[in-house]
């Protein structure tokens, strides 16, 4: 069994063009030159496998980005909730102080009225 130079060169060039990998092109050329099977089918299968692997890696990276985005959104949401809770607590404190101040004014008015009555009466 000899080496088919023409078939080997053709398979090597085809492998290089389809995969973009020179090592894969040389390996396919050598395999075809020694009478290897259907190189075009092997190249096609290799190319499809490479595309599948690339697509899977892309999907995994997109999933990772989505998880990272969700974690950032959760952190923002939690920070917003904490800020709103703090603001609500401050508003309750202000309202309580306002109520106490109003009661104090009423008491001061009563004292002032009684003082005026004691002077005029």
The 8 nearest C-alpha neighbors of each residue, nearest first, counted from 0:
[[1, 2, 33, 34, 3, 32, 35, 31],
 [2, 0, 3, 33, 32, 34, 4, 31],
 [1, 3, 33, 32, 4, 0, 34, 7],
 [4, 2, 32, 6, 5, 7, 33, 1],
 [3, 5, 7, 6, 32, 2, 8, 9],
 [6, 4, 8, 7, 3, 9, 32, 10],
 [7, 5, 9, 3, 8, 4, 32, 10],
 [8, 6, 32, 28, 4, 31, 10, 5],
 [9, 7, 11, 5, 10, 6, 28, 4],
 [8, 10, 6, 12, 11, 7, 13, 5],
 [9, 11, 28, 13, 7, 8, 12, 14],
 [28, 12, 10, 24, 8, 14, 25, 13],
 [11, 13, 15, 9, 14, 10, 8, 16],
 [14, 12, 10, 16, 15, 11, 17, 9],
 [15, 13, 24, 11, 17, 12, 16, 18],
 [14, 16, 24, 19, 12, 21, 13, 18],
 [17, 15, 13, 19, 14, 18, 12, 24],
 [18, 16, 14, 15, 19, 13, 46, 42],
 [17, 19, 20, 15, 16, 14, 46, 23],
 [20, 18, 15, 16, 17, 21, 14, 24],
 [19, 21, 18, 23, 22, 15, 24, 14],
 [22, 20, 24, 15, 23, 25, 19, 14],
 [23, 21, 25, 24, 20, 26, 15, 27],
 [22, 24, 26, 20, 21, 25, 27, 14],
 [25, 23, 14, 15, 11, 21, 27, 22],
 [24, 26, 28, 11, 22, 27, 23, 29],
 [27, 25, 23, 29, 28, 24, 30, 22],
 [28, 26, 30, 24, 25, 29, 11, 10],
 [11, 27, 29, 7, 10, 25, 31, 26],
 [30, 28, 32, 26, 31, 27, 7, 25],
 [29, 31, 35, 27, 33, 28, 32, 26],
 [32, 30, 35, 7, 34, 28, 33, 29],
 [33, 31, 7, 3, 29, 2, 34, 30],
 [34, 32, 2, 31, 30, 35, 29, 3],
 [35, 33, 31, 32, 36, 30, 3, 2],
 [34, 36, 31, 30, 33, 37, 32, 38],
 [37, 35, 38, 34, 31, 30, 41, 40],
 [36, 38, 40, 39, 41, 35, 31, 42],
 [39, 37, 41, 40, 36, 42, 31, 10],
 [38, 40, 42, 41, 37, 43, 10, 13],
 [41, 39, 43, 38, 42, 37, 44, 45],
 [42, 40, 38, 44, 43, 39, 45, 37],
 [41, 43, 45, 39, 40, 44, 38, 46],
 [42, 44, 40, 46, 41, 45, 39, 47],
 [45, 43, 41, 47, 46, 42, 48, 40],
 [46, 44, 42, 48, 43, 47, 41, 49],
 [45, 47, 49, 43, 44, 48, 18, 42],
 [48, 46, 50, 44, 49, 45, 51, 43],
 [47, 49, 51, 45, 46, 50, 44, 52],
 [50, 48, 46, 52, 47, 51, 53, 45],
 [51, 49, 47, 53, 52, 48, 54, 46],
 [52, 50, 48, 54, 49, 53, 47, 55],
 [51, 53, 55, 49, 50, 54, 48, 56],
 [52, 54, 50, 56, 51, 55, 49, 57],
 [55, 53, 57, 51, 56, 52, 50, 58],
 [54, 56, 58, 52, 57, 53, 51, 59],
 [55, 57, 59, 53, 54, 58, 52, 60],
 [58, 56, 54, 60, 55, 59, 61, 53],
 [59, 57, 61, 55, 60, 56, 62, 54],
 [58, 60, 62, 56, 61, 57, 55, 63],
 [59, 61, 63, 57, 62, 58, 56, 64],
 [60, 62, 64, 58, 63, 59, 57, 65],
 [63, 61, 65, 59, 60, 64, 58, 66],
 [64, 62, 60, 66, 61, 65, 59, 67],
 [65, 63, 67, 61, 62, 66, 68, 60],
 [64, 66, 62, 68, 63, 67, 69, 61],
 [65, 67, 69, 63, 68, 64, 70, 62],
 [68, 66, 64, 70, 65, 69, 63, 71],
 [67, 69, 65, 71, 66, 70, 64, 72],
 [70, 68, 72, 66, 71, 67, 73, 65],
 [69, 71, 73, 67, 68, 72, 66, 74],
 [72, 70, 74, 68, 73, 69, 75, 67],
 [71, 73, 69, 75, 74, 70, 76, 68],
 [74, 72, 76, 70, 71, 75, 69, 77],
 [73, 75, 71, 77, 72, 76, 78, 70],
 [76, 74, 72, 78, 77, 73, 79, 71],
 [75, 77, 73, 79, 74, 78, 72, 80],
 [76, 78, 80, 74, 79, 75, 73, 81],
 [79, 77, 75, 81, 76, 80, 74, 82],
 [78, 80, 82, 76, 77, 81, 75, 83],
 [81, 79, 77, 83, 82, 78, 84, 76],
 [80, 82, 84, 78, 79, 83, 77, 85],
 [81, 83, 79, 85, 80, 84, 86, 78],
 [82, 84, 86, 80, 85, 81, 87, 79],
 [85, 83, 81, 87, 82, 86, 80, 88],
 [84, 86, 82, 88, 83, 87, 81, 89],
 [85, 87, 83, 89, 88, 84, 82, 90],
 [88, 86, 90, 84, 89, 85, 83, 91],
 [87, 89, 91, 85, 86, 90, 84, 92],
 [90, 88, 92, 86, 87, 91, 93, 85],
 [89, 91, 93, 87, 92, 88, 94, 86],
 [92, 90, 88, 94, 89, 93, 95, 87],
 [91, 93, 89, 95, 90, 94, 96, 88],
 [94, 92, 90, 96, 95, 91, 97, 89],
 [95, 93, 97, 91, 96, 92, 90, 98],
 [94, 96, 98, 92, 97, 93, 91, 99],
 [95, 97, 99, 93, 98, 94, 100, 92],
 [96, 98, 94, 100, 95, 99, 93, 101],
 [99, 97, 101, 95, 100, 96, 94, 102],
 [100, 98, 96, 102, 101, 97, 103, 95],
 [99, 101, 97, 103, 98, 102, 96, 104],
 [102, 100, 98, 104, 103, 99, 97, 105],
 [103, 101, 105, 99, 104, 100, 106, 98],
 [102, 104, 100, 106, 101, 105, 107, 99],
 [105, 103, 107, 101, 106, 102, 108, 100],
 [106, 104, 108, 102, 107, 103, 109, 101],
 [105, 107, 103, 109, 104, 108, 102, 110],
 [108, 106, 104, 110, 105, 109, 111, 103],
 [109, 107, 111, 105, 106, 110, 104, 112],
 [110, 108, 112, 106, 111, 107, 113, 105],
 [109, 111, 107, 113, 108, 112, 114, 106],
 [110, 112, 108, 114, 109, 113, 107, 115],
 [113, 111, 109, 115, 114, 110, 108, 116],
 [114, 112, 116, 110, 115, 111, 117, 109],
 [113, 115, 111, 117, 116, 112, 110, 118],
 [114, 116, 112, 118, 117, 113, 119, 111],
 [117, 115, 113, 119, 120, 114, 118, 112],
 [116, 118, 114, 120, 115, 119, 113, 112],
 [117, 119, 115, 116, 120, 114, 113, 112],
 [120, 118, 116, 117, 115, 114, 113, 112],
 [119, 117, 116, 118, 115, 114, 113, 112]]
